[in-house]
Amino acid sequence: MRTLLIDPHVDLTRAVRVALGDSGFAVDVVGNLEQASRAFCCATYEILLLELALPDGDGLGWLRQLRSDGHSVPTLIMSSINDLEKRIAIFNGGADDFLLKPVSFDELIARMRAILRRSTQVTDPIVVFGNLNFDPIGRQVSVSGHPLKIARRELCILEHLLIRAGRIVPRAQLEDHLYSFNDEVSANALEVGIYRLRGHLSRSGATPRITTVRGIGYILELTEPASA
């Protein structure tokens, strides 16, 4: 899930980026509103993490402007401000949630996933497709009830394809959601990830399969299980 973290505190952003990366989020980090506006114009984000006090302005004012411009991207405010009137203003200004600093990474990730479920109208956190089950919170995959170990990058590919199962996912969209600006990505990184993921699915007897739509992207679809 592509995430934009807007916060000037280097130690915090470094730790948050690592924690979120381990949970399947691709995180771009910026330290001020000017950089945030440029990043927002260059990439598609599924969630924003926003500090209020920024070197070049008020984060809440920036969020209000986003909402005024018609952008509905889910936004979680992280701030050390613990004032009731300010928190009310935060929600009235368009925030989806608020987390008081210092933050617990586990709570941050849980809140982010809850916001994303609400924004996509997903009520059941377990994604089921054929004989494959995926728990996006626990980051666990099983096939016919048997756990399947998949590396983090391939798991992120699977998650993105699962959410859009049965529909073609353009290659550019996959890359945009999987990699942040700071990631070092080789030209064939996505193909390698798809190849490895196909191997996992095939060896486990999973009924979902990944089909390449030449010149466009990929689609996750169901095939009949192999006969015994």
Secondary structure, 3 states (H helix, E strand, C coil): CEEEEECCCHHHHHHHHHHHHHCCCEEEEECCHHHHHHHHHHCCCCEEEECCEECCEEHHHHHHHHHHCCCCCCEEEEECCCCHHHHHHHHHCCCCEEEECCCCHHHHHHHHHHHHHHHCCCCCCCEEECCEEEECCCCEEEECCEEECCCHHHHHHHHHHHHCCCCCEEHHHHHHHHCCCCCCCCCCHHHHHHHHHHHHHHHHCCCEEEEEECCCEEEEEECCCCCC
